[in-house]
Structure formats: C-alpha cells, structure tokens
Amino acid sequence: MKTIKLQSLRPIYLGIFILCFVFYGNTLFNQYSIDDTLINNKYVDEGLKNIPTVLTNRLDLKLQENVKDKSPYRPLVTVSYILEISVLGKSPFCSHLINILLYVICCILVVKVLLILLGKRYFTLIILTTIIFLIHPIHTEVVNNLKSRDELLSFILVMLSFYFYLKSFIRKDRSMLYQILGFVAIFFSFFAKITSVYFIFIIPIAFFILKKISIKQLLIITTQLILAFISYIGWIKFMGIAKGKAGIKFSYYTAPLLYEKGLDVLIPNVFNTTYHYIYLLFYPHPLLCFYGYDTVHFIGFKHPIFWLTALVCLIALVVALLNIKKEKILAFGILGLAICLGIYSNLLLKAPGIIADRFMFSAVLFFGLILAFLIFKLFKIPIKNDTSNLQINYNYYSLILILFMIFLSSLKVIDRNQDWYNGRTILERDVKYGEDSFKLNFMMGNEYFKDVKKDPNPETIAKAEKYYLKANSIYDGVSSSWNNLAFLQFLKNDFQNAEKYFLEAIHRDSNRVTSWFNLAKAKEKLGKYNEAITCYDIVLKKDTVIKSFIKESLLNKSRLHNTVKNFSQQENTLKEAIDLFPEQIAFYDEMARLLFTQSKYNEAFSYWDKAIEKRIYNSQMIQNIIMACEAINKPDRAEYYRRFLIK
C-alpha cells in the first residue's frame, strides 16, 4: 500500500483546475451551438437594463418575446449571459471559458462538501469520487452547450447550500449565519433550474445517514429547505410569473410519454428510462445531443429490460436500506442516485427527449461515490484512513485502473468536444448514431434546407430530402417536415410528389398557410387550375395569412381565372385586390388588360390612368397602354403615352 500525504488542499484544487482544462480546453475554440439562441437574443444584447425584466418575467428567449405561459423561468442563467456580455462582449471563447471555470468550481465544491460530510479519514475516497465526477463523458453536453449553464449554476448553488448547512453544525458560534447562507443558496438555485428541488430530499438524507444530529436538528434543516422552495413558488406567484401554463408544450416526438396514457405504458418505460441512464453512466457511448422518439423505444411489462432494471433497482434499494448503519457511504450513494434517476425517469416529470445527458449531471456525483466505494473493495484498499491527515492511499493495480479510466475518458471527452464545434457539426455526428431519432433527422434536414434556400443545387436538395424522408418514416406527424420535403420536390420540378407531400403537411396542420399556398402553385403546374383556385381561396380565408401571401394569391388567382376563361370571376378578384392593395401596379394593369380584351376600352384606360395618377406605373405598363392604343387605332393617344414613357 502506497501513501501520499498532503499539507493542504491547494494541490488538489490545482489538479482539478488543470484536469478540467485538459479535458475541456479545446471547447474554447468552439462556436455557438444548438439552443445557444438563449445567449443570442435581444434581452441579452441590450445589456444590464434588462435584468429587472428577466427577473420578473417568463421570457421566450428564442422568439424574443414576453410569453409568460411558454418558456421555463430560469432568470439566473440569462442574467449571467447579460453580465458576461456587458463585461467581456459577445464572444463564444469567453462563454466557453466561463463554462469551464464554472465546471472547475463544481468539482472543487464536490471535494469541499464531501470532506465535511465524510471527514478527512475518507480523503482517498473523496478524491476518487471527484475524479470520476470530473472525467465522466456524460458531462460534455453541460460544459459544451452554453444553454446548459443552468445545470452548472444550479449545481454550484445547491452544493453551496449543502456546504453551508454542514458548516452550521461544525461552527456552533456561526450556526445561524451558515443556515441563512444555506437557505439563500438553495433558494437561488431554483432561479437557475427548478429541478434542483431534489436536493431538498438529498441533504436531509445525508445528515440522517452520515452525521450524528438530533431529530430536532434534522427537522430544522428540512423545514428550511422546504421553506426555500415555498418562497420561490411565492415569488413567481406574487410576480405573476406563474400565470398561464408553466413550461413548454412539447410535441409527441419530443416527449411521447406526455401523450401515452395508462400505467401499462408508463411503468415499464419509467424503468426503461432508468435502464438507459444506468447504461450511459457505465458506458457513455453513444452520447447524443437529443434522443427522443424513436431512439428510446417503448417497452411493455414482458420486455426483459423492464424486469432486469426493476430487479437491479430493488436489489440496490435493499442493499442501501440494510447498510444504512454498516456501510453508510454506499447507502447514501445509492439513495442519492435513486433520487436523481427518479426525478428524470419520466414517472412524475415527462422529460423532453425522454432522456438527456444533462439530466445526469448531479447523478454522476452519487454514481462516482458508489463506483469509488466498489473500487476500494475490489482492490482491498482501506476506505477509511488511520489518521485525520490529508492522505491518499493506493496500490499499483488501483492506480493503473484510475489512470486507464482517465485516459479513456479524456479520449472520449476531447473527441466529443469537437462534435460540439457548432450547431451543424453536432447534428452531423449525432444523426449517424441516432439514426432512429426523428428530431435529429428533422433538424439535419432543416440545416440543409437553409443551404437550399441560399443555393438550390441538386446535391444539397438531395441531402435535405434524405433526412426529411428518414424523419417522416420514423414519425409522420409533423407538418413542417412534410411541407419542407414538398418544397424540395417543387424545386426539382417533381410537381406530383410536391402535391402529394403538401397534402400530407395540410393533413397534419390544416392551418399551415404556406402549405396551402404552395399546394396551389403545384396544382397550377400540374394543370389543375380550378383546384389551384380553391387552394388560393383557402389561403385568403386564413386569419394567419401574411400580407405578401394575400397579394400573390390574389394575383395568381386572377391569372388562373383568365386561363380557364372565367372573366367575371377574374374581374371580381381584381376589384378585391385593388381595394386591398391600392398602391400595387400589377392589379391595375391586369384589370385594364382584362377589360381591354372585352372591348371595354374606356374602363380599361380609366384603370391605367388611375395607376398613372397614383404614380405607381412602370415602363412595362406604359408599353402595354401604347400597344393597346395602337390596337384600337388611336395614334394620338399612343403618342401621348410614348412621350410620357420618354419623360
């Protein structure tokens, strides 16, 4: 048995700092990635003046609107972005640097909390737990994705609360001060992310199992933690932040368990979710930025995963309960992990994506504690030191294993950091492993669709089409996916498939104006003129139609009436168009030419003259007038307009 003795914790803190930058230093060269619109919005850009607005409203940071019944209320994160940009300016480098430094603080707090909770005699176990926490690849999403700063801030605040409450029972002379600080820290953790609420259970359990305190003291701590949460709820109620529906309404492909009813679906898939989390804790590959439907397949009571996971969970809980007095650390680790897994198991809260790497951020602490305990048992290293000195015990076999774990994790983490370079790189990589994920295929299709709009070349169209087809084969219920696929067919001049896919889009969302409008154009290309007119009529009746669609729909509808020789309907359409858009040249010109072909010369010229009076004419319209004058043998009038054209 080998021993390393330390005089202070400074080498440990320095080691944590260095190791964090070894693992995550290459994120400094990354750009903004998916969901980082949360840092790129008007509330952040306008600076410090928006802090009161951020604190007192539930803001839709993606749409840049105040929508109290939509976005999660996490003001502390947005305030951190505002302060960062106000001081350092907008820079992905600075944002990623701050995330790494916050991660360093998280790891240091793990050491400080465990040192007070367990004592110096367990120093080796504490260091190994911290190493496992630091190097675990499942943290790559939280550190890389700036949107996930909510997890970092929330963890820091709950660990500070944990630390202060522990200190309150060591420093009796400052007990009240530390309890106040503990209360304040956990209260503000809810402003980073409300799911930190599970530490309301974890902190009292830690005191009950690992610290010798009275029932009265335990009740005081528990009451204060609950009051902190009630105070938070009181704040959002008082400020009116709780009005309307809390949170975002997730689609089926994002959170399918929200839509599946019955315990026969819920219970097996709670254990299925737990299985996937346990799997990723032990073998974090592949990691995805989004899982969702249908990466995590639904299972039933007969599936072996349900029975296997249920058995493992039962055995773990029995072991924890039987060892509350004998193997307290193991028991605490199991119960802490169970609470973290339980929160995100989809039993009570239906998580977006079904599972997510970021949801396991706190869980890794308890997983690390369990794994460190088992490594000590495996290599027969004393869990408890003989002295209260800062002493690390190891043997060569355990050292080789730990170094091997660090090496393997570094390869995975550094490589994964590169995947997160920007929004496209993370999708390009993840869609290869998450090929059954609707959302990954859909988002990848959207990326290429943006390119198609800039440069509609056949290669890019084919790529976008590939991912939309794959997405729709996984889940066919998203209108925009069908609409975009149809638009690609339109660009390929494949109007039959364009018509087919636009109809699919409308079947999913009959209020999608763009689909009706483009369906009309596709039918027009296929020679289905009357059907096209019907589609344009539907567009014009929609409340959500934008002005440009109204204008173009009226013009196209007019020309189609002309094509099918329904001149009276064309005239009515143009009258409606002129009433709505009295400054639009095309409608006057169309009306005048229609009337001219019907030998209504005076009426025709009156519309042309109105356009000239309004000064909304162009050279093409003047040329149309000249040709009309010549056609009815009015050379003087033609000459008048010819001079007008020259002028």
Steps between C-alpha positions, in 0.01 A plus 500: 500500500637840395417832665512864391480756779391857437539808716204684344233471235673740260664222292157336468336823383786563258468145369126548447563826313761341273298183436188700410695696240670185369158347444309807384765745380421433134144629553648851511527489120137395450232730365141536616306177463141375509267681741759773554240749376447531875815711512435667162181695557388858556472470879867407526618737225335805657700448818458581868176696462316174426592326826176612677299377199679164505443455874130585489382326182493161337659590168498319169868553424483316168216710359625806688157572641347516845286187504422425862329169431773344290867515599660353812578759767879484544599864543834439671643349183387790283637749754837318479496548120415869539783557750743305284426694183488834682850442639673282238296562187336232289754227436461119485853474644404693814173309536675163481775619735237596759335160467834324564568719805152426633574130452825544697296655782255207488786250544662700782166517682468122471829470692403758762153356565614139516792595725263649759235233447731197525805640677873497423527130578319433171726734303606238243138406430411868463778561247407193293132603503598848380720357223214280376265798511747721312595257223159349426420558130128547567588853619609605149155634415484722808849645455480540120144618456473856633127452543582239768663759725179465701624159618838641605356795692232287663756239611736765639221658705363174643852386589561836670176452691612148597839639609350780711256269677786261578708789633210613720544185712877536525521872582242531776594865551394579143226240463223750422713685242584178315137387505393833349767463230385143435139617469593783261718273283236233442233769452699653214580157354134480396552818295763310300294182459211387712593131475764563768202442731612137545777622732222584746490122550869422451638744761283372791573137398874579512468644851285207614739232372843658535482760776408453864230761546177500698154464348437863597805620305400285203150648503644853512711437187215328315255777590739769379555319168126463447444866593761601242300320232170646625661846492599445139146394410373806690729725296379376162138519619543852638673625184234343279761276339291191574204623295409278209646160432845444645759367265504416133239283329711220358416319178447124493842434348663703779319355801281209386420387854297820542258360244501131593240417761477207739727340758568210263701748289632730772643250752707284259639811334595663829725199552604515134613861551686399816670219307627742235639735764677219686640377169636847414652540846700180456556522123449858371479420129345610279417838654241705312396862519142377470348154536119511489270298279596236383853468639363375829251232397191439710484169686231308686484290815618191310824659382816369672635854551206577729559194717879537501487868599227445757708221657818711505315795656339275762832337595672841517231644729507192724880525524472871586238449768678203657829690509381837632693435823775266377606640159362851529688647204377230262144541630513878452643462150224259395220711646642822349527335159148359532360848567687653204389219268146513636457870422581443131355150461180645345295380796391847614670739256484408133845597378563649153691249292392220740860496624780759484867501599460827692237350728766275651734780608431465875445125474866450402602621848318210665600258227863604561459441872365149441763415239784631718368290791492188280854565368627521856332170581631337182862595566470457876601857573388626840209740447580676824845641577668432833561869559318829442781625276443577132622162382444313173534121507544288188665192359645449154197313369255770609732771366520329159120466489444867590757622248342276237156648580639853472668417169190341344273778623735768366488342153121493507455848648752679275353332192145582611596864553586521131154373411358802684698747283175653369138411442563318175799293612315360801204403282715347225674277752202411716264412218739217406455337840145622562367398161169399659446844655230697321626831630865447404401409143252787487755754630763370258251541217436857618872575489524395135167672427662829605777430249245421229340842548839662439610271216245244372752264341401133444753361750376711791137434408572124504656523848209696645254261335680196645465620858139615466402164349677321785336725760154444353554124491569510877211729590262640240312749717698821448353734238812710445706192413255405224473862384876538461526164324227611259679828433812304402294302246374829361858614447570171318196566275346182640159659540312174555699415813492865603118486488500172694727626778325838532176307555677297770610824667145640487360174639719555810427873525214640296589855611845493341461785250830435323393144420168612350676771302768268364244227434315750279819569306568126461146439371544792262814336361307172458224680307243456779393862474162485676652307790778759518239780518329316787831480687560873451150566635588301813820702542304826479255384769770416755539742791874436525582579137769763451463797267737373230305174472171690460647713224652212306197275553268765353728556200541127432130437548421778252728353236356152553146632451627649175653166399170315551319794331296588808529873436226617734668327793833645391350850501356448850834373626684801359249743650557337839876520446491872408291576809751319721814621320424837334872568448576175312573554127437142388133498599418819302686369196332158521155658534559741212621224266205279597252778423681585178468141371126528567490820289428710808754758386395796708492296820837350414663837446344631819690237702824577320446871560431437871834325528673792329324751723617306806853497353522123538563425134807342342635487146342161429154631583550808279607272215183293554294821471680606180438158343133522599469847341656375178270196498188717500650749255552794736842629384464836678440336833784255435733791427391670824594194703821454298610851598400418857723192487797703370443764766 
